[in-house]
């Protein structure tokens, strides 16, 4: 039950950050519109499908779950730490792989 309270705290701060981020972005876009500029600078220039990013990220998370299970089973590391560390590690690796794919695709165009 102690882990649940920790996750609720993280979720709370993530929601507060998300709302603040959306508010600031809205203010920036309104300021650009008032100056007569377009908000096109906020749009992604990459023609790589966003579903590729989410697919690679989900594959990384799945591999992280598997590696977390292996790490928890064969070492003396706490199960929660093993799962979280491997999920974040492989999810991040998946996003880095997507970055290099999109960078390579943008260079071709």
C-alpha positions as CSV (number, residue, x, y, z in Angstrom):
1,X,0.0,0.0,0.0
2,X,3.0,2.3,0.6
3,X,3.9,2.1,-3.2
4,X,0.4,3.2,-4.1
5,X,0.8,6.5,-2.2
6,X,4.1,7.1,-4.0
7,X,2.4,6.6,-7.4
8,X,-0.5,8.9,-6.5
9,X,2.0,11.6,-5.6
10,X,3.9,11.2,-8.9
11,X,0.6,11.3,-10.8
12,X,-0.5,14.4,-9.0
13,X,2.6,16.3,-9.9
14,X,2.5,15.0,-13.5
15,X,-1.1,16.3,-13.9
16,X,-0.1,19.7,-12.3
17,X,2.9,20.0,-14.7
18,X,0.7,19.0,-17.7
19,X,-1.9,21.6,-17.0
20,X,0.8,24.3,-16.4
21,X,2.6,23.3,-19.6
22,X,-0.7,23.6,-21.7
23,X,-1.5,26.9,-20.1
24,X,1.9,28.4,-21.0
25,X,1.8,27.0,-24.5
26,X,-1.6,28.5,-25.0
27,X,-0.3,31.9,-23.8
28,X,2.7,31.7,-26.2
29,X,0.5,30.9,-29.2
30,X,-1.9,33.7,-28.4
31,X,1.1,36.1,-28.2
32,X,2.3,35.0,-31.6
33,X,-1.2,35.4,-33.1
34,X,-1.4,38.9,-31.6
35,X,1.9,39.8,-33.3
36,X,0.6,38.5,-36.6
37,X,2.9,35.5,-36.7
38,X,1.8,31.9,-37.2
39,X,2.2,29.1,-34.6
40,X,3.8,26.9,-37.2
41,X,7.0,26.8,-35.2
42,X,5.3,24.5,-32.7
43,X,4.4,21.9,-35.4
44,X,6.7,19.0,-35.9
45,X,8.7,19.1,-39.2
46,X,9.3,15.3,-39.2
47,X,7.3,13.3,-41.8
48,X,8.0,10.1,-39.9
49,X,4.8,8.6,-38.6
50,X,4.1,9.3,-34.9
51,X,2.7,5.8,-34.6
52,X,6.3,4.6,-35.2
53,X,7.4,6.5,-32.1
54,X,4.7,5.0,-30.0
55,X,5.3,1.6,-31.4
56,X,9.0,1.7,-30.6
57,X,8.3,3.1,-27.2
58,X,5.8,0.3,-26.3
59,X,8.2,-2.3,-27.6
60,X,10.8,-0.8,-25.3
61,X,8.4,-0.9,-22.3
62,X,7.6,-4.5,-23.1
63,X,11.3,-5.4,-23.2
64,X,11.7,-3.5,-19.9
65,X,9.0,-5.6,-18.3
66,X,10.8,-8.8,-19.4
67,X,14.2,-7.6,-18.3
68,X,12.8,-6.4,-15.0
69,X,11.4,-9.9,-14.4
70,X,14.7,-11.4,-15.2
71,X,16.6,-9.0,-13.0
72,X,14.2,-9.5,-10.1
73,X,14.4,-13.3,-10.5
74,X,18.2,-13.8,-10.7
75,X,19.5,-11.0,-8.5
76,X,18.9,-9.7,-5.0
77,X,17.4,-6.4,-6.3
78,X,14.0,-5.4,-5.0
79,X,11.3,-6.3,-7.5
80,X,9.8,-2.8,-7.8
81,X,13.2,-1.2,-8.4
82,X,14.0,-3.9,-11.0
83,X,10.8,-3.3,-12.9
84,X,10.8,0.5,-12.8
85,X,14.5,0.8,-13.8
86,X,14.2,-1.6,-16.7
87,X,11.0,0.0,-18.0
88,X,12.4,3.5,-17.9
89,X,15.7,2.3,-19.4
90,X,14.3,0.4,-22.3
91,X,11.5,3.0,-22.9
92,X,14.1,5.7,-23.1
93,X,16.3,3.6,-25.4
94,X,13.2,3.2,-27.7
95,X,12.7,7.0,-27.8
96,X,16.4,7.5,-28.6
97,X,16.1,5.0,-31.5
98,X,13.1,6.9,-32.8
99,X,15.1,10.1,-32.6
100,X,17.9,8.7,-34.8
101,X,15.3,7.2,-37.3
102,X,13.5,10.6,-37.6
103,X,16.8,12.5,-37.9
104,X,18.0,10.1,-40.7
105,X,14.6,10.5,-42.4
106,X,14.8,14.3,-42.2
107,X,18.3,14.3,-43.7
108,X,17.1,12.4,-46.8
109,X,14.5,15.0,-47.5
